[in-house]
Amino acid sequence: MGNHETKKSPKNVIFKYGKKEELLMKALATQPYITLREYMAMARIPVYIASRTLVKLVLANVLEIIPQESEDKFITKAHHLYS
């Protein structure tokens, strides 16, 4: 298994930062947003795991969700602050 770091936000949401989170953050460094479907395909993970990962990162204040009629978009908090 790979190295995992535990991150803790002021809201005390704890999550493991592993390979799927690293893939997500690298993707968001090169594109403005990602959708659940894009993340599932890129990371080759099932919808449940992809959704749970995105929600945990939103709760940990790492990502922000932009609700859309067709499909929600996820952006990094840092990207939102500087765009």
Order of alpha helices (4+ residues) and beta strands (2+ residues): beta-beta-alpha-beta-alpha-alpha-beta-beta-alpha
